[in-house]
């Protein structure tokens, strides 16, 4: 199954850059990665009908600890993120993805996964907090497992 990995985030805002950092490691390993930063609409110009879409981003949560990772699939991505967890981008990326799916039937049929890493610090700076930095290997392992499965 062809897979496109979307790396989201802002690397100038500490932990918000974790999606980009995971994406860069995966790209070096040969995976199909698109760095969209905070602009999910870049997907429309680069999507080539991949059957699986994996989104990696920082999230904010009052219930989960910094560095914890969530993995949502299918409708869960839209339902749970909306209800329980705040994206570091105020849900703009997920709302944008819903709009793109409404406009492209191929994208609407894609298997969607969301890998969220709970951020500790979203503030000016380029370094990840220790908790989030320690989560990188596990996030990479989850994505690689999805790509092999």
N, C-alpha and C positions, 0 to 999 in steps of 0.2 A: 504494500500500500504506500503510495507516494505521500510524503509528509512535508508540511511547511511549518517551521517553528518561528513564532513571532516573539521577538525580544522587545519588551516594553520597558520604559523607565526614563529617568533623567539622571544621568551620571554626575551632574553637578549638585545633586541634592541627597548626598550620602546614600542611605539604604534604598532610596527610590531607584538607584541604578543597578540593583541586583539582577533584574531581568536581562539587562544588557550584558552584564558580566557573565551570566550563565550562557547566554546566546553566543558570546564570542568564544568561549571554551568549546562549545558544541560545533561551531563553525570551523574551528581549527581541526576538529576531529573528522570533518568532512560532511557534517549534516547540513541540510538545506535550511538556512537561517535568514530571516529578514529582520533587520533592526528597524523598528518603526519609531523608537523613542516614545514620544507622547502623541504621535500622529497615526492612529489606527487606519486612517483613510489611505495611507501609503499602500495598504494591502490591495486596494482596487487596481492599482497599476502594476502589481507584481504577481498577483494570483494567477496560477496556471492550471487550475482545476485539481489541485492536490486533494486526495480523499480524506486526509487527516490534517487537522490544524491544532497545533499545541501553542498555547499562549503562556508566556512566563512573565510575571510581574510581581512587584511588591504590593502587599496589602496592609491595611491597618485593621487591628482587631482589639477589642477590649477583653475578649475571652481567651485568646490564644497568646502564647508567649513569643517574644521576639525570636526569630530564627525558625519557628515552627513552619511546617510546609503543609499546605492543603492541596488536594488534587480533586477537581470537580470535572464531571463529564456531561456531555449533552445538555439537556435542559437545566440540569443542576447549575451550570455555569451562570445562566441568566437568573434563575430563581434564588439560589442561595446567596450569590454575590449581592443581589439587590436587597435581600432581606436581612442578612446577618453581617456582612463584611463590607467595609468601605475600601474601595480601591484607592491607592495613593493618588489617582487621577480623578477622583470624585465620580467614578463610574463612566466617564466619558468614553473610555476604550470599549467597554462592554456595550454601551448604548450605540456606539459607532459600528461595532461588529453586527449588531442586530439590524441596523439600517443597511449595511452592505449585504447581509444575507437576504434581505427582502428584495434587493436589486439584482442579485446574481444567484440563480437557482442552483448552480454548481456548488457555490459556497454554502447555500442552505442545506445541501445534502451531505456536507462534510462532517466527519466525526470530530467533534470539538472537545479539547481538553484544556483546562486552565490549571496551571501550576502557580500557586501563590505562596510567596515567602513573606512571613510577617515581619514588618519593618519595626525597628526600634527608634531610629532617628531619621526624620525627613527635615533636613536643614542644609544650609549651604555647606558644601564640602564634597570631596571626591572619594573619601574612604568609607568603606562599609563598617558598621559596628561589629564588634567581635562576634556577637550571637548570629548575626546575619551572614557574616563571612564563613562561619563554621557550617552553615546550611548549604553552601555552594555544592560540595561533593554529592550530597543526598539529592538535591534538585537535579543535578546532571544525571545521576543514576536513574531517577524516575523517568526523565525524558528519554534516555537511551533505552530503557526497558519498554517504553511505549513504542519507540521506533522499531524495535526488534520484534514486537508482538504483533 
